[in-house]
């Protein structure tokens, strides 16, 4: 988010297989992520643990 890895402003992390979503067709789409920022390795991150934290933004 904000720049290419490793210079991003923050990270949205989906670790392991906690969230089972159909990711096909999402590349390049705008998403709305909800959650609480926490520091991970001194960088802000939202860890997604539930599918309802991710919503496709439709124009």
MODELLER restraints for C-alpha pairs under 7 A, 6 or more apart:
rsr = mdl.restraints
at = mdl.atoms
rsr.add(forms.Gaussian(group=physical.xy_distance, feature=features.Distance(at['CA:1:A'], at['CA:8:A']), mean=5.33, stdev=0.5))
rsr.add(forms.Gaussian(group=physical.xy_distance, feature=features.Distance(at['CA:1:A'], at['CA:9:A']), mean=5.95, stdev=0.5))
rsr.add(forms.Gaussian(group=physical.xy_distance, feature=features.Distance(at['CA:1:A'], at['CA:10:A']), mean=5.89, stdev=0.5))
rsr.add(forms.Gaussian(group=physical.xy_distance, feature=features.Distance(at['CA:1:A'], at['CA:11:A']), mean=6.44, stdev=0.5))
rsr.add(forms.Gaussian(group=physical.xy_distance, feature=features.Distance(at['CA:2:A'], at['CA:8:A']), mean=5.34, stdev=0.5))
rsr.add(forms.Gaussian(group=physical.xy_distance, feature=features.Distance(at['CA:2:A'], at['CA:9:A']), mean=5.46, stdev=0.5))
rsr.add(forms.Gaussian(group=physical.xy_distance, feature=features.Distance(at['CA:3:A'], at['CA:9:A']), mean=6.78, stdev=0.5))
rsr.add(forms.Gaussian(group=physical.xy_distance, feature=features.Distance(at['CA:10:A'], at['CA:43:A']), mean=6.50, stdev=0.5))
rsr.add(forms.Gaussian(group=physical.xy_distance, feature=features.Distance(at['CA:10:A'], at['CA:44:A']), mean=5.01, stdev=0.5))
rsr.add(forms.Gaussian(group=physical.xy_distance, feature=features.Distance(at['CA:10:A'], at['CA:45:A']), mean=5.49, stdev=0.5))
rsr.add(forms.Gaussian(group=physical.xy_distance, feature=features.Distance(at['CA:11:A'], at['CA:44:A']), mean=6.54, stdev=0.5))
rsr.add(forms.Gaussian(group=physical.xy_distance, feature=features.Distance(at['CA:11:A'], at['CA:45:A']), mean=4.59, stdev=0.5))
rsr.add(forms.Gaussian(group=physical.xy_distance, feature=features.Distance(at['CA:11:A'], at['CA:46:A']), mean=6.34, stdev=0.5))
rsr.add(forms.Gaussian(group=physical.xy_distance, feature=features.Distance(at['CA:12:A'], at['CA:45:A']), mean=5.72, stdev=0.5))
rsr.add(forms.Gaussian(group=physical.xy_distance, feature=features.Distance(at['CA:12:A'], at['CA:46:A']), mean=4.90, stdev=0.5))
rsr.add(forms.Gaussian(group=physical.xy_distance, feature=features.Distance(at['CA:12:A'], at['CA:47:A']), mean=5.94, stdev=0.5))
rsr.add(forms.Gaussian(group=physical.xy_distance, feature=features.Distance(at['CA:12:A'], at['CA:48:A']), mean=6.96, stdev=0.5))
rsr.add(forms.Gaussian(group=physical.xy_distance, feature=features.Distance(at['CA:13:A'], at['CA:45:A']), mean=6.88, stdev=0.5))
rsr.add(forms.Gaussian(group=physical.xy_distance, feature=features.Distance(at['CA:13:A'], at['CA:46:A']), mean=6.09, stdev=0.5))
rsr.add(forms.Gaussian(group=physical.xy_distance, feature=features.Distance(at['CA:13:A'], at['CA:47:A']), mean=4.68, stdev=0.5))
rsr.add(forms.Gaussian(group=physical.xy_distance, feature=features.Distance(at['CA:13:A'], at['CA:48:A']), mean=6.00, stdev=0.5))
rsr.add(forms.Gaussian(group=physical.xy_distance, feature=features.Distance(at['CA:14:A'], at['CA:47:A']), mean=6.01, stdev=0.5))
rsr.add(forms.Gaussian(group=physical.xy_distance, feature=features.Distance(at['CA:14:A'], at['CA:48:A']), mean=5.26, stdev=0.5))
rsr.add(forms.Gaussian(group=physical.xy_distance, feature=features.Distance(at['CA:18:A'], at['CA:49:A']), mean=5.88, stdev=0.5))
rsr.add(forms.Gaussian(group=physical.xy_distance, feature=features.Distance(at['CA:19:A'], at['CA:49:A']), mean=6.19, stdev=0.5))
rsr.add(forms.Gaussian(group=physical.xy_distance, feature=features.Distance(at['CA:19:A'], at['CA:50:A']), mean=5.84, stdev=0.5))
rsr.add(forms.Gaussian(group=physical.xy_distance, feature=features.Distance(at['CA:19:A'], at['CA:51:A']), mean=5.57, stdev=0.5))
rsr.add(forms.Gaussian(group=physical.xy_distance, feature=features.Distance(at['CA:21:A'], at['CA:51:A']), mean=6.95, stdev=0.5))
rsr.add(forms.Gaussian(group=physical.xy_distance, feature=features.Distance(at['CA:30:A'], at['CA:56:A']), mean=6.34, stdev=0.5))
rsr.add(forms.Gaussian(group=physical.xy_distance, feature=features.Distance(at['CA:30:A'], at['CA:57:A']), mean=5.42, stdev=0.5))
rsr.add(forms.Gaussian(group=physical.xy_distance, feature=features.Distance(at['CA:31:A'], at['CA:54:A']), mean=6.71, stdev=0.5))
rsr.add(forms.Gaussian(group=physical.xy_distance, feature=features.Distance(at['CA:31:A'], at['CA:55:A']), mean=5.64, stdev=0.5))
rsr.add(forms.Gaussian(group=physical.xy_distance, feature=features.Distance(at['CA:31:A'], at['CA:56:A']), mean=4.63, stdev=0.5))
rsr.add(forms.Gaussian(group=physical.xy_distance, feature=features.Distance(at['CA:31:A'], at['CA:57:A']), mean=5.19, stdev=0.5))
rsr.add(forms.Gaussian(group=physical.xy_distance, feature=features.Distance(at['CA:32:A'], at['CA:54:A']), mean=5.89, stdev=0.5))
rsr.add(forms.Gaussian(group=physical.xy_distance, feature=features.Distance(at['CA:32:A'], at['CA:55:A']), mean=5.07, stdev=0.5))
rsr.add(forms.Gaussian(group=physical.xy_distance, feature=features.Distance(at['CA:32:A'], at['CA:56:A']), mean=6.23, stdev=0.5))
rsr.add(forms.Gaussian(group=physical.xy_distance, feature=features.Distance(at['CA:32:A'], at['CA:57:A']), mean=6.14, stdev=0.5))
rsr.add(forms.Gaussian(group=physical.xy_distance, feature=features.Distance(at['CA:33:A'], at['CA:53:A']), mean=5.50, stdev=0.5))
rsr.add(forms.Gaussian(group=physical.xy_distance, feature=features.Distance(at['CA:33:A'], at['CA:54:A']), mean=4.86, stdev=0.5))
rsr.add(forms.Gaussian(group=physical.xy_distance, feature=features.Distance(at['CA:33:A'], at['CA:55:A']), mean=6.51, stdev=0.5))
rsr.add(forms.Gaussian(group=physical.xy_distance, feature=features.Distance(at['CA:34:A'], at['CA:53:A']), mean=5.03, stdev=0.5))
rsr.add(forms.Gaussian(group=physical.xy_distance, feature=features.Distance(at['CA:34:A'], at['CA:54:A']), mean=6.85, stdev=0.5))
rsr.add(forms.Gaussian(group=physical.xy_distance, feature=features.Distance(at['CA:35:A'], at['CA:46:A']), mean=5.89, stdev=0.5))
rsr.add(forms.Gaussian(group=physical.xy_distance, feature=features.Distance(at['CA:35:A'], at['CA:53:A']), mean=6.83, stdev=0.5))
rsr.add(forms.Gaussian(group=physical.xy_distance, feature=features.Distance(at['CA:36:A'], at['CA:46:A']), mean=5.80, stdev=0.5))
rsr.add(forms.Gaussian(group=physical.xy_distance, feature=features.Distance(at['CA:37:A'], at['CA:44:A']), mean=5.84, stdev=0.5))
rsr.add(forms.Gaussian(group=physical.xy_distance, feature=features.Distance(at['CA:37:A'], at['CA:45:A']), mean=5.24, stdev=0.5))
rsr.add(forms.Gaussian(group=physical.xy_distance, feature=features.Distance(at['CA:37:A'], at['CA:46:A']), mean=4.88, stdev=0.5))
rsr.add(forms.Gaussian(group=physical.xy_distance, feature=features.Distance(at['CA:38:A'], at['CA:44:A']), mean=5.54, stdev=0.5))
rsr.add(forms.Gaussian(group=physical.xy_distance, feature=features.Distance(at['CA:38:A'], at['CA:45:A']), mean=5.40, stdev=0.5))
rsr.add(forms.Gaussian(group=physical.xy_distance, feature=features.Distance(at['CA:38:A'], at['CA:46:A']), mean=6.42, stdev=0.5))
rsr.add(forms.Gaussian(group=physical.xy_distance, feature=features.Distance(at['CA:39:A'], at['CA:45:A']), mean=5.97, stdev=0.5))
